[in-house]
Amino acid sequence: MRRSLRTLPVLAGALAGLAACSNGPQSTLDASGFGARQVEGLWWLMFWISVCVFVEVMTLFGWALWRRRRETVRVRGGDATRFVGILGVAIPLVILSVVYGTGLMTLDAIANPSRAAATVEVVGHQWWWEVRYPDRPGAVTANEVHIPVGEAVRVRLRSADVQHSFWVPQLMPKTDLYPGKPNETWLKAARVGTFRGQCAEYCGDQHAYMALQVVAQSRADFDAWLADIAAPAPARLTAAQQRGRAVFLNGSCAACHTVRGTRADGTVGPDLTNLASRWSVGAGAAPNDRGHLGGWVVNSQTIKPGNRMPPQPVAAQELPDLLDYLQTLR
């Protein structure tokens, strides 16, 4: 029994280590951006210092137990003072100084980019992200941020309601969004790819489904994407799509959402001009396919309870045409 109890701390430590080293879509140990790499380096420094301290303490502890079983150890006052002074004061002081100094250098390195190649505005809502590119009029989307790879992008942050936190672990540490107080961070991706972000400050019932994606792409692809989302919705539609547009504009949808190029100019919910090209429905609550989109339109509360969109009174015979129209918004 005693032997089993002695193995529990070892097993717990091993499991914790394995959990920390796993690479996933939001792993801080899979850094792909300049800011995240600075933090990752500081994390590994503290980890290895902790390992060394643990090994030292366990070695001294084992030595003390071994000596106690064999002889009575008498330690002179001077030796005890030197022992405590070196291991209890000098070494910890050196370790804390190194960590503190490295931490200050890390904070300075991630404070501000030398020059931002682009600017994006991100507004936190319960529970979705509004994304705007002020340098390109009309470039508005939701829950998805595109940036050019290898270039610093300034991110202006604000909250529309409660406190949120913008966190893309593979690119940059989290930055809080305060109601009535703008904040800033920046992103710089080292490689092309898609990086998952998340609100990291509890903000209500659906906090877990307040996700976003940061897409790092070549400068040419980024410029093409930016021009595409700034364009109005397509005007050439089939007969079914025209009927669906009429359902959208004449119903309650247009009161809350904007579709550029139409008379829908609501600002309560996300801009839907490029809805069909987005990665998810409801900021990560469901895949963006026809079935889930239909369920969201009819009653989004079954997918994301508590969100601000009430069930919509869309007739069953009108829903297919409405979905046909929504899927043209790319």
Secondary structure, 3 states (H helix, E strand, C coil): CHHHHHHHHHHHHHHHHHHHHCCCCCCCCCCCEHHHHHHHHHHHHHHHHHHHHHHHHHHHHHHHHHHHHHCCCCCCHHHHHHHHHHHHHHHHHHHHHHHHHHHHHHHHHHHCCCCCCEEEEEEEECCEEEEECCCCCCCEEECEEEEECCCCEEEEEEECCCCEEEEECCCEEEEEEEECECEEEEECECCCEEEEEEECCCCCCCHHHCEEEEEEECHHHHHHHHHHHHCCCCCCCCHHHHHHHHHHHHCCHHHHCECCCCCCECCCCCCCCCHHHCCEECCCCEECCHHHHHHHHHHHHHCCCCCCCCCCCCCCCCHHHHHHHHCCCC
